[in-house]
Amino acid sequence: MNEADALDIMRAAVWTILVASGPCVIAGMVVGVTIAFIQALTQVQEMTLTFVPKIVAIMITIGIAAPFIGAQISLFTNLVFSRVQSGF
């Protein structure tokens, strides 16, 4: 294993993390911005008002996107195992 192989696996790992966490991050951002906009309009600055909808949205997103996230992790695992099997 040389530096190029290690960098290739690290690049694939970072890309897998970004793609797998993308749906949850986007859902949290959309809900957060929406709640912040509503708070700015109504001037209700309740701290728990931001956390509960975000948690619910992220849990729903995880439930919906679980097959996609699992497929991305499986692809990365297969990549690493195939590289190990071929001896890099």
C-alpha positions as CSV (number, residue, x, y, z in Angstrom):
1,M,0.0,0.0,0.0
2,N,1.5,3.3,-1.0
3,E,0.4,6.9,-0.5
4,A,-1.8,7.0,-3.6
5,D,-3.8,4.0,-2.4
6,A,-4.3,5.5,1.1
7,L,-5.3,8.9,-0.4
8,D,-7.8,7.1,-2.7
9,I,-9.4,5.3,0.2
10,M,-9.5,8.5,2.3
11,R,-11.1,10.4,-0.6
12,A,-13.7,7.7,-1.0
13,A,-14.3,7.7,2.8
14,V,-14.8,11.5,2.9
15,W,-17.1,11.4,-0.1
16,T,-19.2,8.6,1.4
17,I,-19.6,10.5,4.6
18,L,-20.7,13.6,2.7
19,V,-23.2,11.8,0.6
20,A,-24.6,9.6,3.4
21,S,-25.0,12.5,5.8
22,G,-26.3,14.9,3.1
23,P,-30.1,14.2,3.4
24,C,-30.1,14.7,7.2
25,V,-28.0,17.9,7.1
26,I,-30.2,19.4,4.4
27,A,-33.4,18.5,6.3
28,G,-32.0,20.0,9.5
29,M,-30.9,23.2,7.6
30,V,-34.3,23.7,5.9
31,V,-36.2,23.2,9.1
32,G,-33.8,25.4,11.0
33,V,-34.0,28.3,8.5
34,T,-37.8,27.9,8.4
35,I,-38.1,28.1,12.2
36,A,-35.7,31.0,12.4
37,F,-37.7,32.9,9.8
38,I,-40.9,32.2,11.8
39,Q,-39.2,33.3,15.0
40,A,-38.0,36.5,13.3
41,L,-41.5,37.3,12.0
42,T,-43.3,36.6,15.3
43,Q,-40.5,37.7,17.7
44,V,-40.9,34.5,19.7
45,Q,-37.5,33.5,20.9
46,E,-38.1,30.2,22.5
47,M,-35.0,27.9,22.5
48,T,-36.9,24.6,22.5
49,L,-38.9,25.7,19.5
50,T,-35.8,25.2,17.3
51,F,-34.6,21.9,18.6
52,V,-37.8,19.7,18.6
53,P,-38.7,20.3,14.9
54,K,-35.1,19.7,13.8
55,I,-34.9,16.4,15.8
56,V,-38.3,15.3,14.3
57,A,-37.3,16.2,10.8
58,I,-33.9,14.5,11.1
59,M,-35.5,11.3,12.5
60,I,-38.1,11.2,9.7
61,T,-35.3,11.8,7.1
62,I,-33.2,9.0,8.6
63,G,-36.2,6.7,8.4
64,I,-36.9,7.6,4.7
65,A,-33.2,7.7,3.6
66,A,-32.0,4.7,5.5
67,P,-31.8,2.4,2.4
68,F,-29.8,5.1,0.6
69,I,-27.4,5.6,3.5
70,G,-27.0,1.9,3.9
71,A,-26.3,1.5,0.2
72,Q,-23.6,4.2,0.3
73,I,-21.9,2.6,3.2
74,S,-22.1,-0.8,1.6
75,L,-20.5,0.5,-1.6
76,F,-17.6,2.0,0.4
77,T,-17.2,-1.3,2.3
78,N,-17.2,-3.3,-0.9
79,L,-14.6,-0.9,-2.3
80,V,-12.3,-1.3,0.6
81,F,-12.7,-5.1,0.8
82,S,-12.0,-5.4,-3.0
83,R,-8.9,-3.3,-2.6
84,V,-7.7,-5.5,0.3
85,Q,-8.5,-8.7,-1.6
86,S,-6.6,-7.6,-4.7
87,G,-3.6,-6.6,-2.5
88,F,-3.9,-2.9,-3.2
